[in-house]
Amino acid sequence: MKKWIQAFRLKTLPLALSNTILGSALAVMDNKFRWSIFALAGITTVFLQVLSNLANDYGDYVNGKDTAERIGPKRMVQSGEITARQMFSAIIILGNLSIVSGVLLILIGVGLSTTKFLLFGLLGMGAIAAAIRYTVGKNPYGYRGLGDLFVFIFFGLIGVLGTYYLHTLSFHWDLLLPASAMGFLSIGVLNMNNMRDYEADKNSGKRTIVVAIGERNAAYYQLFLIAGAVIFMIIFTLINYRSAWQWLFLLSTPLLFMNLKKVFTYKSNLELYPELPRVSLASLLIATLFWLGVII
C-alpha cells in the first residue's frame, strides 16, 4: 500500500477539501447547512483529487514529460514502482468511485429534478474529464498553459458555488468573491508546482504558464493570486459583516506572506518544494477559520 499512498499524494488533499469547507461555511451563514451534503461533497472532492494525481502520474509518463530533472515527489509509474497498466486500472476505479459519490451527492442535493440533476451531472462529468485530461491523451490541456483556467473553474467556482448550492438550492452574486478567492489560491498551488518544475517542463516541451511567462513574472503572478484571494475574502466579509470573529481567516495570512517572500528570494528551484503544502495548508486554514468565525 505504501507505493499507492505515495501515488495518491495525500498532501494535496487539504487544498481539495478547502472548497468544500468554504462552500459549506457559506451555507452555515444562511442557516441551510446539511451534514449529508458536506460529507458527500468532501468524499467526492477527495476522489476527484486522487483521480487527478493518478492521471497526472500516468499521463506525464506516457507523454514522456517525467524526466530525471524533475524536482517534485517521485512519480510511481516513471520510477517503476507501479506499472502503467496498474495505474490506468486505478484511474478507472477512481473515476467510477467519483461517479457513484457524485450521483449520490446530486440526488441528496437536488433530488430528481430533471434539469438540475442533468446540470450537476454534466458539471460532475466535466470535473472527472478535467482531472484526467490535464495530462492524459493527445494534446492534454495541461501542456498548453490551460491548467490554471481549469483549476480556477473546478477548484474555485464550481467547487465552492456548487457545494453552497447543493446545501441551499440558492445563489447570490457576492458568493463569487470567496469562490474566486479559493480559485486563486488553488492556482497559487499549481503555480508553485510549475515554478518548481520550470526547467524540467521547459526542456520536455510542457508549456505551462510559468514556461510561457518566465520565472520572474511567475513570482509577480503569485503575488497577484495571493493578494487577490485575500482582498476578495476581505470584501466579502465587509459586505456580509456580522461580528469581529469573521476576521479569523486573516490568521492564515502569515503563511501566505512566507510563500511570497520565498518566491521572490529563492536561489534554487528545490527551495520551492515546501511551498506547495504551505499554500495548500493556508487555503485549508482560510476556509476552516472562516467557518469558525461564522459559527462563533
Secondary structure, DSSP 8 states (H G I E B T S, - for coil): -HHHHHHHTGGGHHHHHHHHHHHHHHHHHTT---HHHHHHHHHHHHHHHHHHHHHHHHHHHHTT---TT--SS--HHHHTSS-HHHHHHHHHHHHHHHHHHHHHHHHHHHTT-HHHHHHHHHHHHHHHHHHHHTTSSSS-GGGBT-HHHHHHIIIIIIIIIHHHHHHHS---GGGHHHHHHHHHHHHHHHHHHHHHTHHHHHHHT-B-HHHHH-HHHHHHHHHHHHHHHHHHHHHHHHHT---GGGGGGGGGHHHHHHHHHHHHH-SSGGGGTTHHHHHHHHHHHHHHHHHHHHH-
